[in-house]
Amino acid sequence: MKDVLKMQGRFRHITEDEVKEIQDDVTAYWTRLVAKDGKEFF
């Protein structure tokens, strides 16, 4: 997530703590999706 945000200049104001919070949210969302499907993606 950090690399994706870094590539886009419009997100340069986001702090490291905010990046971690975004990554945690994405990870939680992904975990819920995998749990619904019942299979690992990778």
N, CA, C and O atoms as a Maestro MAE file, in Angstrom:
{
 s_m_m2io_version
 :::
 2.0.0
}

f_m_ct {
 s_m_title
 :::
 protein
 m_atom[168] {
  # First column is atom index #
  i_m_mmod_type
  r_m_x_coord
  r_m_y_coord
  r_m_z_coord
  i_m_residue_number
  s_m_chain_name
  s_m_pdb_residue_name
  s_m_pdb_atom_name
  i_m_atomic_number
  :::
  1 25 0.826 -1.169 0.000 1 A "MET " " N  " 7
  2 3 0.000 0.000 0.000 1 A "MET " " CA " 6
  3 2 0.875 1.238 0.000 1 A "MET " " C  " 6
  4 15 0.583 2.210 -0.696 1 A "MET " " O  " 8
  5 25 1.930 1.206 0.766 2 A "LYS " " N  " 7
  6 3 2.823 2.360 0.875 2 A "LYS " " CA " 6
  7 2 3.408 2.737 -0.484 2 A "LYS " " C  " 6
  8 15 3.472 3.917 -0.830 2 A "LYS " " O  " 8
  9 25 3.830 1.744 -1.246 3 A "ASP " " N  " 7
  10 3 4.425 2.008 -2.561 3 A "ASP " " CA " 6
  11 2 3.407 2.601 -3.530 3 A "ASP " " C  " 6
  12 15 3.728 3.495 -4.314 3 A "ASP " " O  " 8
  13 25 2.187 2.098 -3.470 4 A "VAL " " N  " 7
  14 3 1.138 2.605 -4.355 4 A "VAL " " CA " 6
  15 2 0.841 4.061 -4.032 4 A "VAL " " C  " 6
  16 15 0.725 4.890 -4.934 4 A "VAL " " O  " 8
  17 25 0.719 4.371 -2.749 5 A "LEU " " N  " 7
  18 3 0.434 5.749 -2.354 5 A "LEU " " CA " 6
  19 2 1.600 6.676 -2.684 5 A "LEU " " C  " 6
  20 15 1.396 7.830 -3.061 5 A "LEU " " O  " 8
  21 25 2.816 6.168 -2.540 6 A "LYS " " N  " 7
  22 3 3.997 6.993 -2.802 6 A "LYS " " CA " 6
  23 2 4.093 7.379 -4.282 6 A "LYS " " C  " 6
  24 15 4.540 8.478 -4.612 6 A "LYS " " O  " 8
  25 25 3.674 6.480 -5.164 7 A "MET " " N  " 7
  26 3 3.750 6.746 -6.604 7 A "MET " " CA " 6
  27 2 2.814 7.876 -7.020 7 A "MET " " C  " 6
  28 15 3.061 8.556 -8.016 7 A "MET " " O  " 8
  29 25 1.750 8.074 -6.263 8 A "GLN " " N  " 7
  30 3 0.761 9.084 -6.614 8 A "GLN " " CA " 6
  31 2 0.977 10.320 -5.736 8 A "GLN " " C  " 6
  32 15 0.733 10.283 -4.530 8 A "GLN " " O  " 8
  33 25 1.422 11.382 -6.335 9 A "GLY " " N  " 7
  34 3 1.759 12.596 -5.619 9 A "GLY " " CA " 6
  35 2 0.618 13.194 -4.813 9 A "GLY " " C  " 6
  36 15 0.855 13.934 -3.858 9 A "GLY " " O  " 8
  37 25 -0.613 12.880 -5.186 10 A "ARG " " N  " 7
  38 3 -1.754 13.452 -4.472 10 A "ARG " " CA " 6
  39 2 -1.868 12.928 -3.045 10 A "ARG " " C  " 6
  40 15 -2.640 13.463 -2.250 10 A "ARG " " O  " 8
  41 25 -1.105 11.883 -2.714 11 A "PHE " " N  " 7
  42 3 -1.142 11.316 -1.369 11 A "PHE " " CA " 6
  43 2 0.100 11.661 -0.551 11 A "PHE " " C  " 6
  44 15 0.314 11.065 0.504 11 A "PHE " " O  " 8
  45 25 0.912 12.591 -1.000 12 A "ARG " " N  " 7
  46 3 2.170 12.886 -0.311 12 A "ARG " " CA " 6
  47 2 1.967 13.475 1.084 12 A "ARG " " C  " 6
  48 15 2.893 13.459 1.896 12 A "ARG " " O  " 8
  49 25 0.789 13.988 1.373 13 A "HIS " " N  " 7
  50 3 0.511 14.560 2.687 13 A "HIS " " CA " 6
  51 2 0.164 13.503 3.736 13 A "HIS " " C  " 6
  52 15 0.085 13.818 4.924 13 A "HIS " " O  " 8
  53 25 -0.043 12.259 3.315 14 A "ILE " " N  " 7
  54 3 -0.436 11.191 4.237 14 A "ILE " " CA " 6
  55 2 0.782 10.750 5.051 14 A "ILE " " C  " 6
  56 15 1.854 10.491 4.504 14 A "ILE " " O  " 8
  57 25 0.591 10.672 6.363 15 A "THR " " N  " 7
  58 3 1.678 10.302 7.261 15 A "THR " " CA " 6
  59 2 1.878 8.784 7.283 15 A "THR " " C  " 6
  60 15 1.041 8.029 6.791 15 A "THR " " O  " 8
  61 25 2.997 8.355 7.861 16 A "GLU " " N  " 7
  62 3 3.294 6.923 7.981 16 A "GLU " " CA " 6
  63 2 2.216 6.216 8.823 16 A "GLU " " C  " 6
  64 15 1.826 5.088 8.520 16 A "GLU " " O  " 8
  65 25 1.747 6.881 9.868 17 A "ASP " " N  " 7
  66 3 0.696 6.295 10.700 17 A "ASP " " CA " 6
  67 2 -0.590 6.101 9.909 17 A "ASP " " C  " 6
  68 15 -1.277 5.093 10.076 17 A "ASP " " O  " 8
  69 25 -0.919 7.054 9.053 18 A "GLU " " N  " 7
  70 3 -2.115 6.937 8.220 18 A "GLU " " CA " 6
  71 2 -1.961 5.825 7.192 18 A "GLU " " C  " 6
  72 15 -2.919 5.108 6.902 18 A "GLU " " O  " 8
  73 25 -0.764 5.678 6.642 19 A "VAL " " N  " 7
  74 3 -0.503 4.593 5.689 19 A "VAL " " CA " 6
  75 2 -0.696 3.251 6.383 19 A "VAL " " C  " 6
  76 15 -1.293 2.333 5.821 19 A "VAL " " O  " 8
  77 25 -0.186 3.141 7.612 20 A "LYS " " N  " 7
  78 3 -0.347 1.893 8.368 20 A "LYS " " CA " 6
  79 2 -1.819 1.612 8.634 20 A "LYS " " C  " 6
  80 15 -2.259 0.466 8.534 20 A "LYS " " O  " 8
  81 25 -2.575 2.633 8.968 21 A "GLU " " N  " 7
  82 3 -4.002 2.469 9.222 21 A "GLU " " CA " 6
  83 2 -4.736 2.002 7.957 21 A "GLU " " C  " 6
  84 15 -5.595 1.123 8.019 21 A "GLU " " O  " 8
  85 25 -4.393 2.591 6.830 22 A "ILE " " N  " 7
  86 3 -4.994 2.188 5.550 22 A "ILE " " CA " 6
  87 2 -4.638 0.736 5.249 22 A "ILE " " C  " 6
  88 15 -5.501 -0.046 4.849 22 A "ILE " " O  " 8
  89 25 -3.365 0.373 5.440 23 A "GLN " " N  " 7
  90 3 -2.926 -0.998 5.175 23 A "GLN " " CA " 6
  91 2 -3.647 -1.982 6.091 23 A "GLN " " C  " 6
  92 15 -4.041 -3.062 5.652 23 A "GLN " " O  " 8
  93 25 -3.819 -1.621 7.345 24 A "ASP " " N  " 7
  94 3 -4.532 -2.489 8.281 24 A "ASP " " CA " 6
  95 2 -5.978 -2.696 7.838 24 A "ASP " " C  " 6
  96 15 -6.504 -3.805 7.930 24 A "ASP " " O  " 8
  97 25 -6.619 -1.634 7.357 25 A "ASP " " N  " 7
  98 3 -7.995 -1.739 6.870 25 A "ASP " " CA " 6
  99 2 -8.079 -2.651 5.651 25 A "ASP " " C  " 6
  100 15 -8.977 -3.487 5.557 25 A "ASP " " O  " 8
  101 25 -7.146 -2.490 4.722 26 A "VAL " " N  " 7
  102 3 -7.127 -3.322 3.517 26 A "VAL " " CA " 6
  103 2 -6.885 -4.783 3.886 26 A "VAL " " C  " 6
  104 15 -7.533 -5.676 3.338 26 A "VAL " " O  " 8
  105 25 -5.971 -5.029 4.798 27 A "THR " " N  " 7
  106 3 -5.680 -6.395 5.232 27 A "THR " " CA " 6
  107 2 -6.907 -7.034 5.887 27 A "THR " " C  " 6
  108 15 -7.211 -8.199 5.631 27 A "THR " " O  " 8
  109 25 -7.607 -6.280 6.724 28 A "ALA " " N  " 7
  110 3 -8.810 -6.796 7.377 28 A "ALA " " CA " 6
  111 2 -9.887 -7.106 6.340 28 A "ALA " " C  " 6
  112 15 -10.547 -8.142 6.418 28 A "ALA " " O  " 8
  113 25 -10.063 -6.219 5.379 29 A "TYR " " N  " 7
  114 3 -11.053 -6.433 4.323 29 A "TYR " " CA " 6
  115 2 -10.701 -7.681 3.512 29 A "TYR " " C  " 6
  116 15 -11.574 -8.497 3.216 29 A "TYR " " O  " 8
  117 25 -9.433 -7.828 3.157 30 A "TRP " " N  " 7
  118 3 -8.983 -8.986 2.380 30 A "TRP " " CA " 6
  119 2 -9.209 -10.280 3.164 30 A "TRP " " C  " 6
  120 15 -9.637 -11.286 2.598 30 A "TRP " " O  " 8
  121 25 -8.923 -10.250 4.451 31 A "THR " " N  " 7
  122 3 -9.119 -11.424 5.296 31 A "THR " " CA " 6
  123 2 -10.587 -11.836 5.311 31 A "THR " " C  " 6
  124 15 -10.897 -13.025 5.247 31 A "THR " " O  " 8
  125 25 -11.495 -10.858 5.394 32 A "ARG " " N  " 7
  126 3 -12.927 -11.166 5.364 32 A "ARG " " CA " 6
  127 2 -13.332 -11.774 4.022 32 A "ARG " " C  " 6
  128 15 -14.124 -12.715 3.984 32 A "ARG " " O  " 8
  129 25 -12.796 -11.246 2.925 33 A "LEU " " N  " 7
  130 3 -13.122 -11.787 1.602 33 A "LEU " " CA " 6
  131 2 -12.650 -13.230 1.464 33 A "LEU " " C  " 6
  132 15 -13.377 -14.077 0.946 33 A "LEU " " O  " 8
  133 25 -11.443 -13.506 1.924 34 A "VAL " " N  " 7
  134 3 -10.901 -14.862 1.835 34 A "VAL " " CA " 6
  135 2 -11.731 -15.805 2.703 34 A "VAL " " C  " 6
  136 15 -11.989 -16.944 2.313 34 A "VAL " " O  " 8
  137 25 -12.146 -15.337 3.871 35 A "ALA " " N  " 7
  138 3 -12.956 -16.175 4.756 35 A "ALA " " CA " 6
  139 2 -14.299 -16.521 4.112 35 A "ALA " " C  " 6
  140 15 -14.795 -17.635 4.282 35 A "ALA " " O  " 8
  141 25 -14.884 -15.594 3.387 36 A "LYS " " N  " 7
  142 3 -16.150 -15.859 2.714 36 A "LYS " " CA " 6
  143 2 -15.996 -16.893 1.603 36 A "LYS " " C  " 6
  144 15 -16.872 -17.733 1.396 36 A "LYS " " O  " 8
  145 25 -14.876 -16.821 0.896 37 A "ASP " " N  " 7
  146 3 -14.621 -17.719 -0.221 37 A "ASP " " CA " 6
  147 2 -14.167 -19.091 0.272 37 A "ASP " " C  " 6
  148 15 -14.522 -20.114 -0.314 37 A "ASP " " O  " 8
  149 25 -13.389 -19.113 1.341 38 A "GLY " " N  " 7
  150 3 -12.915 -20.369 1.898 38 A "GLY " " CA " 6
  151 2 -11.612 -20.859 1.298 38 A "GLY " " C  " 6
  152 15 -11.111 -21.916 1.682 38 A "GLY " " O  " 8
  153 25 -11.057 -20.102 0.362 39 A "LYS " " N  " 7
  154 3 -9.796 -20.500 -0.259 39 A "LYS " " CA " 6
  155 2 -8.814 -19.336 -0.213 39 A "LYS " " C  " 6
  156 15 -9.210 -18.171 -0.238 39 A "LYS " " O  " 8
  157 25 -7.534 -19.667 -0.145 40 A "GLU " " N  " 7
  158 3 -6.497 -18.637 -0.215 40 A "GLU " " CA " 6
  159 2 -6.275 -18.240 -1.661 40 A "GLU " " C  " 6
  160 15 -6.391 -19.073 -2.560 40 A "GLU " " O  " 8
  161 25 -5.960 -16.989 -1.890 41 A "PHE " " N  " 7
  162 3 -5.743 -16.507 -3.250 41 A "PHE " " CA " 6
  163 2 -4.335 -16.802 -3.729 41 A "PHE " " C  " 6
  164 15 -4.139 -17.206 -4.875 41 A "PHE " " O  " 8
  165 25 -3.352 -16.603 -2.862 42 A "PHE " " N  " 7
  166 3 -1.955 -16.820 -3.248 42 A "PHE " " CA " 6
  167 2 -1.426 -18.060 -2.591 42 A "PHE " " C  " 6
  168 15 -0.265 -18.417 -2.791 42 A "PHE " " O  " 8
  :::
 }
 m_bond[167] {
  # First column is bond index #
  i_m_from
  i_m_to
  i_m_order
  :::
  1 1 2 1
  2 2 3 1
  3 3 4 2
  4 3 5 1
  5 5 6 1
  6 6 7 1
  7 7 8 2
  8 7 9 1
  9 9 10 1
  10 10 11 1
  11 11 12 2
  12 11 13 1
  13 13 14 1
  14 14 15 1
  15 15 16 2
  16 15 17 1
  17 17 18 1
  18 18 19 1
  19 19 20 2
  20 19 21 1
  21 21 22 1
  22 22 23 1
  23 23 24 2
  24 23 25 1
  25 25 26 1
  26 26 27 1
  27 27 28 2
  28 27 29 1
  29 29 30 1
  30 30 31 1
  31 31 32 2
  32 31 33 1
  33 33 34 1
  34 34 35 1
  35 35 36 2
  36 35 37 1
  37 37 38 1
  38 38 39 1
  39 39 40 2
  40 39 41 1
  41 41 42 1
  42 42 43 1
  43 43 44 2
  44 43 45 1
  45 45 46 1
  46 46 47 1
  47 47 48 2
  48 47 49 1
  49 49 50 1
  50 50 51 1
  51 51 52 2
  52 51 53 1
  53 53 54 1
  54 54 55 1
  55 55 56 2
  56 55 57 1
  57 57 58 1
  58 58 59 1
  59 59 60 2
  60 59 61 1
  61 61 62 1
  62 62 63 1
  63 63 64 2
  64 63 65 1
  65 65 66 1
  66 66 67 1
  67 67 68 2
  68 67 69 1
  69 69 70 1
  70 70 71 1
  71 71 72 2
  72 71 73 1
  73 73 74 1
  74 74 75 1
  75 75 76 2
  76 75 77 1
  77 77 78 1
  78 78 79 1
  79 79 80 2
  80 79 81 1
  81 81 82 1
  82 82 83 1
  83 83 84 2
  84 83 85 1
  85 85 86 1
  86 86 87 1
  87 87 88 2
  88 87 89 1
  89 89 90 1
  90 90 91 1
  91 91 92 2
  92 91 93 1
  93 93 94 1
  94 94 95 1
  95 95 96 2
  96 95 97 1
  97 97 98 1
  98 98 99 1
  99 99 100 2
  100 99 101 1
  101 101 102 1
  102 102 103 1
  103 103 104 2
  104 103 105 1
  105 105 106 1
  106 106 107 1
  107 107 108 2
  108 107 109 1
  109 109 110 1
  110 110 111 1
  111 111 112 2
  112 111 113 1
  113 113 114 1
  114 114 115 1
  115 115 116 2
  116 115 117 1
  117 117 118 1
  118 118 119 1
  119 119 120 2
  120 119 121 1
  121 121 122 1
  122 122 123 1
  123 123 124 2
  124 123 125 1
  125 125 126 1
  126 126 127 1
  127 127 128 2
  128 127 129 1
  129 129 130 1
  130 130 131 1
  131 131 132 2
  132 131 133 1
  133 133 134 1
  134 134 135 1
  135 135 136 2
  136 135 137 1
  137 137 138 1
  138 138 139 1
  139 139 140 2
  140 139 141 1
  141 141 142 1
  142 142 143 1
  143 143 144 2
  144 143 145 1
  145 145 146 1
  146 146 147 1
  147 147 148 2
  148 147 149 1
  149 149 150 1
  150 150 151 1
  151 151 152 2
  152 151 153 1
  153 153 154 1
  154 154 155 1
  155 155 156 2
  156 155 157 1
  157 157 158 1
  158 158 159 1
  159 159 160 2
  160 159 161 1
  161 161 162 1
  162 162 163 1
  163 163 164 2
  164 163 165 1
  165 165 166 1
  166 166 167 1
  167 167 168 2
  :::
 }
}
